[in-house]
């Protein structure tokens, strides 16, 4: 019986990686993790309960590779976890071509290293999956960092930000942007929990200018954008404009574009063009991103369609960080 979705299309490539690292099978990879007391599948499902089985096995492989190599540092482990994710990319797929698996590993490593102060999910509050990713990072990253990583959600609409804050226990930051002066005023901050989730600041903006001002206010070093219909008109312009201004000011900023890859989203002109078309959302991501992922920020099946694994890109960020932290903690 196949262990996971699209098993036949993936297994030859996976077996090459296993053999190159002296691991006999995926079952042995799981045993390596179990021996360290790390239940990788439980960690992954705790981030996004609706993920596919192949997501659990991909992270299990990545974790086993890190353990096998004797890696004890979470940031370094994250990079190796990316190798496990890359092994699961279906040959010839969009995900393989973009090296999305390695990209996720490298992104997780950035969030675990001390020179990254703030990570933003841009247009995050429109997606519960962004909240899942934020929770995973808030819960894990600061266990191994000396300086706490700040995590924010920055999106379109104040009502939506308030709702997602209340549902998830984040801190809702109400802002008022002065268009005449370009000044961002903080009206109030309301935490909706007492725990780790309250450390996540959630912003709702009226337009792109306010969104860029939030990025400057928080000093964002790394961000990820998703793709959906209305937020697309917010997140890509925010990330692109902030990138231009950050570079002008000599600030460090790494932009990740999530989503896209099917050439069918947002623009009716692209509907008939098929997978050869970038699509408008994909094109906008390419214009500002330092790394581009493939498939939905939230929907596991869409990321699976792109050839990676069945897990939303935003929750995947949380899963990468969480599994990497578990490896470091298992070695303490």
C-alpha positions in Angstrom: 0.0 0.0 0.0 1.3 3.5 -0.9 2.4 5.5 2.1 1.2 8.9 0.7 -0.3 10.7 -2.2 1.4 10.5 -5.7 3.7 7.8 -4.3 4.5 6.3 -7.6 5.6 9.7 -9.1 7.8 10.6 -6.1 9.4 7.4 -4.7 12.3 7.0 -7.2 13.6 10.4 -6.4 13.1 9.9 -2.7 14.9 6.6 -2.8 17.9 8.3 -4.4 18.1 10.7 -1.5 17.7 8.0 1.1 20.4 5.9 -0.5 22.8 8.8 -0.8 22.4 9.4 3.0 22.7 5.8 4.1 19.0 5.4 5.0 17.3 2.2 3.8 13.7 3.4 3.6 11.2 6.0 4.8 10.3 3.7 7.6 13.9 3.8 8.8 13.8 7.6 8.5 10.8 7.6 10.8 12.6 5.3 13.2 15.5 7.7 13.3 13.2 10.5 14.3 11.3 8.3 16.8 14.6 7.3 18.5 15.2 11.0 19.2 11.7 11.3 20.6 10.5 13.5 17.8 7.0 12.7 16.4 7.3 14.7 13.2 3.8 13.8 11.8 2.2 15.1 15.0 4.2 18.4 14.8 3.2 18.9 11.2 -0.5 18.0 11.7 -0.6 20.3 14.7 0.3 23.2 12.4 -2.2 22.4 9.6 -4.6 19.5 10.6 -5.8 19.1 7.0 -2.4 18.5 5.5 -1.8 15.4 3.3 0.1 12.3 4.5 2.9 13.2 2.1 3.6 16.4 4.1 4.2 14.3 7.2 6.6 12.0 5.4 8.5 14.8 3.6 9.2 16.4 7.0 10.1 13.0 8.5 12.7 12.5 5.7 14.1 16.0 6.2 14.3 15.6 10.0 16.0 12.2 9.6 18.6 13.6 7.2 19.5 16.3 9.8 19.6 13.8 12.7 21.7 11.4 10.6 24.3 14.1 9.9 24.5 15.0 13.6 23.1 18.5 13.2 22.0 20.0 16.5 21.4 23.6 15.6 17.8 24.5 14.5 18.8 26.9 11.8 21.1 24.4 10.2 18.5 21.6 10.6 16.0 23.8 8.8 18.2 23.9 5.7 18.5 20.2 5.7 14.8 19.7 6.2 14.5 21.7 2.9 16.4 18.8 1.2 13.8 16.4 2.4 11.0 18.6 1.1 12.9 19.0 -2.2 13.1 15.2 -2.5 9.3 15.0 -2.5 9.0 17.5 -5.4 7.6 15.6 -8.4 10.1 15.5 -11.3 9.3 18.2 -13.9 6.8 20.0 -11.7 6.7 23.8 -11.0 7.8 23.1 -7.4 10.9 21.2 -8.6 11.8 23.8 -11.2 11.6 26.6 -8.6 13.4 24.4 -5.9 10.6 25.3 -3.5 11.6 22.6 -1.0 15.0 24.1 -0.6 13.5 27.5 -0.4 11.3 26.5 2.5 14.3 25.1 4.3 16.3 28.3 3.7 13.3 30.5 4.8 13.0 28.6 8.1 16.7 29.0 8.7 16.4 32.8 8.3 13.7 32.9 10.9 15.8 31.0 13.3 18.9 33.1 13.0 19.4 36.2 15.1 19.9 38.7 12.3 16.2 38.4 11.4 14.1 40.6 13.8 10.7 40.6 12.3 8.8 38.2 10.0 5.6 39.3 8.3 2.7 37.4 6.7 1.6 40.1 4.2 -2.1 39.9 3.5 -1.9 37.2 6.2 -5.1 37.8 8.1 -7.3 37.0 5.1 -6.1 33.4 5.4 -6.5 31.1 8.4 -3.5 29.2 7.1 -1.4 32.3 7.6 -2.6 32.3 11.2 -1.7 28.6 11.5 1.8 29.4 10.2 2.2 32.4 12.6 1.1 30.2 15.6 3.6 27.6 14.6 6.5 30.1 14.4 5.5 31.9 17.6 5.2 28.6 19.5 8.6 27.3 18.3 11.2 29.8 17.1 11.8 31.7 20.3 12.6 28.5 22.2 16.0 28.5 20.5 16.6 32.1 19.7 18.4 34.5 22.1 16.4 37.5 20.8 12.7 36.8 20.3 11.5 36.8 16.7 8.6 39.2 16.2 5.8 37.9 13.9 3.2 40.1 12.4 0.2 39.7 10.1 -0.3 42.7 7.8 -3.4 42.7 5.6 -6.3 44.6 4.0 -9.2 45.7 6.2 -9.5 46.5 9.8 -12.5 44.4 10.5 -10.9 41.3 9.1 -7.8 41.9 11.2 -9.9 42.3 14.4 -11.7 39.1 13.7 -8.6 37.0 13.0 -7.0 38.4 16.1 -10.0 37.4 18.3 -10.3 34.0 16.8 -6.6 33.2 17.2 -5.6 35.1 20.3 -3.4 37.6 18.5 -2.9 41.2 19.4 -5.0 43.5 17.2 -3.1 46.7 16.4 -5.5 49.4 15.3 -3.9 52.0 13.1 -4.8 55.3 11.5 -2.7 56.4 8.5 -2.4 60.2 7.9 -2.3 60.5 4.1 -1.3 64.2 4.3 1.8 63.6 6.3 2.5 59.9 5.6 2.5 59.2 9.4 1.2 55.9 10.8 -0.6 56.5 14.1 -1.1 53.6 16.5 -4.6 54.0 17.9 -4.8 51.0 20.2 -3.3 47.5 20.9 -5.7 44.8 22.1 -4.3 41.4 23.0 -6.8 38.5 22.8 -4.9 36.0 24.9 -2.3 35.9 27.6 0.1 33.4 26.0 2.5 33.0 23.1 -0.2 34.0 20.5 -0.5 37.4 21.9 3.0 38.1 20.8 1.8 38.1 17.2 0.7 41.6 16.1 -2.1 41.7 13.6 -2.7 44.8 11.5 -5.6 45.8 9.2 -4.9 48.5 6.6 -7.1 50.6 4.4 -4.7 50.7 1.5 -1.2 49.9 0.2 0.4 53.1 1.6 -0.8 52.2 5.1 0.5 48.6 4.6 4.0 49.9 3.6 4.0 52.2 6.7 3.2 49.2 8.9 6.2 47.3 7.4 8.5 50.3 8.2 7.0 50.6 11.7 7.7 47.0 12.5 11.1 46.9 10.7 10.2 43.8 8.7 13.3 41.8 7.6 11.5 38.9 5.9 8.0 38.5 4.6 5.8 36.1 2.7 2.9 37.0 0.4 0.1 34.7 -0.6 -2.4 34.9 -3.5 -6.1 35.5 -3.4 -8.3 37.8 -5.2 -8.7 41.0 -3.2 -5.6 40.7 -1.1 -3.4 40.4 -4.3 -4.1 44.0 -5.0 -2.6 44.8 -1.5 0.1 42.3 -0.7 2.3 42.4 -3.9 2.3 46.2 -4.1 3.1 46.4 -0.4 6.0 44.0 -0.6 7.3 45.6 -3.8 7.1 49.2 -2.6 8.6 48.3 0.8 11.4 46.5 -0.9 12.2 49.6 -3.0 12.2 51.8 0.0 14.1 49.4 2.2 16.8 49.2 -0.3 17.0 52.9 -0.6 17.4 53.2 3.1 20.0 50.4 3.3 17.7 48.1 5.2 17.9 44.3 4.9 14.7 42.8 3.4 14.1 39.4 1.9 10.7 38.9 0.1 9.1 35.5 -0.5 6.2 35.2 -2.9 3.9 32.3 -2.1 1.1 31.1 -4.4 0.7 31.1 -8.1 2.1 28.7 -10.6 -1.1 27.5 -12.4 -1.7 30.6 -14.5 -5.4 30.6 -13.7 -5.9 33.0 -10.9 -7.3 36.5 -10.8 -7.2 37.5 -14.5 -9.9 36.2 -16.9 -7.4 36.6 -19.8 -5.4 33.9 -18.3 -8.2 31.4 -17.8 -7.7 29.8 -21.2 -4.0 30.0 -21.3 -3.4 26.9 -19.2 -0.3 26.1 -17.1 2.1 27.9 -19.6 0.7 31.2 -18.4 2.1 32.8 -15.3 -1.2 34.4 -14.4 -1.4 37.9 -13.0 -0.7 36.8 -9.4 2.3 34.8 -10.4 3.7 37.7 -12.4 3.3 40.1 -9.5 5.1 37.8 -7.2 8.0 37.5 -9.6 8.4 41.2 -9.7 9.4 41.6 -6.0 10.4 38.2 -4.7 13.8 37.0 -3.7 12.3 33.5 -3.6 9.0 32.3 -5.1 7.1 29.3 -3.9 4.4 27.5 -5.8 0.7 26.8 -5.1 -1.7 28.2 -2.5 -0.6 29.9 0.7 -3.3 27.8 2.4 -4.9 25.0 0.4 -3.0 21.7 0.6 -4.4 20.3 -2.7 -3.2 23.3 -4.7 0.4 23.0 -3.4 0.1 19.3 -4.2 -0.9 20.3 -7.8 2.3 22.2 -8.1 4.3 19.1 -7.3 5.5 19.8 -3.7 3.4 18.3 -0.9 -0.1 18.6 0.4 0.3 21.5 2.8 -0.3 25.3 2.4 2.8 27.4 2.0 2.1 29.5 5.1 1.6 26.6 7.5 4.7 25.0 5.9 6.8 27.9 7.2 5.5 27.1 10.7 6.1 23.4 10.3 9.7 23.9 9.1 10.5 26.0 12.1 8.7 23.7 14.5 10.4 20.5 13.3 13.8 22.2 13.2 13.4 23.5 16.8 12.3 20.0 17.9 15.6 18.6 16.5 17.7 21.2 18.5 15.7 20.6 21.7 16.1 16.8 21.3 19.9 17.3 21.5 19.9 19.5 24.6 
